[in-house]
Amino acid sequence: MSLGLKTGVAYAKELDENDELSCYRDQFHIPKDGNGKNWIYMCGNSLGLQPKTTESYIQQELKDWANLGVEGHFEAKNPWMPYHEFLTDAMAKIVGAKPLEVVIMNTLTTNLHLLMVSFYQPTSTKYKIVIESDAFPSDRYAVESQLHFHGFDHKNGVIEWKPRKGEELLRIEDLEAILDQQGDEIALLLIGGVNYYTGQYLDLKTISNLGHAKGCMVGIDLAHGVGNIQPELHESGVDFAVWCTYKYLNSGPGSLGGLFVHEKHAYNNDLKRFSGWWSHNKKTRFNMRQEFDVMPGAEGYQLSNPPILSMAAIKASLDIFEEVGMNALRKKSVALTGYLEYLIGQIDTDRIKIITPSNPNERGCQLSIQVKNADKSLHQQLTDKHIITDWREPDVIRFAPVPLYNSFEDVYKMIEILKKAL
Ligand SMILES: *Cc1c(COP(=O)(O)O)cnc(C)c1O
């Protein structure tokens, strides 16, 4: 990776000059300190920055609401009735899915529960759920509560896929061993496509094949993957996936999430599910008093008419992704994170260890570093200098250089300050 890379600010500037996506930085609001100096924002894995276009997209809907009231459902510039459809194609491209397989609705954990209603169908002998030992807490709580809901105990119902002793990363052969030994008792694998803590990007197709070979359903949490890596969900064969849009998709705090249901389940009306009027066939939805007629594919999982203002913010963001394309974005991301990795390697200290995989195919943009003898004060020192990173107890700092709005110079400056702080 370090082939040809150099230290020094002049080189960082040269990389920015040669970066075809450098113009997109200007399309985002970069937070500033009191003197108008930009923060160095490395936290797009937690909350993405605001596109400058978001305001006008939301204003459009406020204006149409003011001028049209309920008529806006059909007469607005972007009619509210089919509004979610304006997001589907771009969203499907980002995750590598067919439009039939994707919908924007609710929030991540809610969608996870709704999809477990369909895809976690335990029996008295096959009911266990595999998660990563470092699964995001919300996913763990969701899984435990599903076990309880079905009358099982989470202590033996949850199987953890753990890194080996002395290691931080997961090995696929350990998942294979779990499935070999306990596959007959396992109903569902629920795995983070990109682990939020280590930044490890797991091979979804391999996981999908291993799970299916033992008759397990396979679900993926893509919170840290969407807009970051190219998960090729359709091709991977996983049964379902869920994600949020406020991290790498820059749609604003608490904005709506998305979900994927593989085409192989699109027309299976026998799947159990929780439904509402928005699950019903669009053509006859307003005839009311009709027998339930569920829509095929992901759309059939919708329950309610959705919040248009949140969707407008998502549309602003997806229009940028549509213009840039994931291939170009990923290409820059690999270069930007490779540069960060290189500069970290140049720091003269034995206190830092990168725990994220060094192979770019096994990570997204985030690097997680473990700092020996550090406490949260190191993170605080960075924050005091307006370097926004993310601290995880006991000793991990996560840096997420985001290719849409972070520059090579951002990375350079951050490392200079980190060196001093160390
Ligand atoms: C951010 C994140 C969530 C957040 O869930 P919400 O329901 O949107 O609050 C869940 N899981 C993972 C892995 C995350 O990274």
The ligand as a MOL file (V3000), in Angstrom:
LIG
                    3D

  0  0  0     0  0            999 V3000
M  V30 BEGIN CTAB
M  V30 COUNTS 15 15 0 0 0
M  V30 BEGIN ATOM
M  V30 1 C -25.4040 2.8050 14.1400 0
M  V30 2 C -25.7940 1.3910 14.3010 0
M  V30 3 C -27.0880 1.0410 14.7220 0
M  V30 4 C -28.0800 2.1090 15.0700 0
M  V30 5 O -29.3800 1.6530 15.1260 0
M  V30 6 P -30.6120 2.6700 15.0890 0
M  V30 7 O -31.7700 1.7760 15.1460 0
M  V30 8 O -30.5040 3.4640 13.8120 0
M  V30 9 O -30.5070 3.5880 16.2650 0
M  V30 10 C -27.3890 -0.3080 14.8240 0
M  V30 11 N -26.4750 -1.2690 14.5220 0
M  V30 12 C -25.2230 -0.9480 14.1120 0
M  V30 13 C -24.2330 -2.0170 13.7830 0
M  V30 14 C -24.8380 0.3890 14.0160 0
M  V30 15 O -23.6080 0.7030 13.6400 0
M  V30 END ATOM
M  V30 BEGIN BOND
M  V30 1 1 1 2
M  V30 2 1 2 3
M  V30 3 2 2 14
M  V30 4 1 3 4
M  V30 5 2 3 10
M  V30 6 1 4 5
M  V30 7 1 5 6
M  V30 8 2 6 7
M  V30 9 1 6 8
M  V30 10 1 6 9
M  V30 11 1 10 11
M  V30 12 2 11 12
M  V30 13 1 12 13
M  V30 14 1 12 14
M  V30 15 1 14 15
M  V30 END BOND
M  V30 END CTAB
M  END
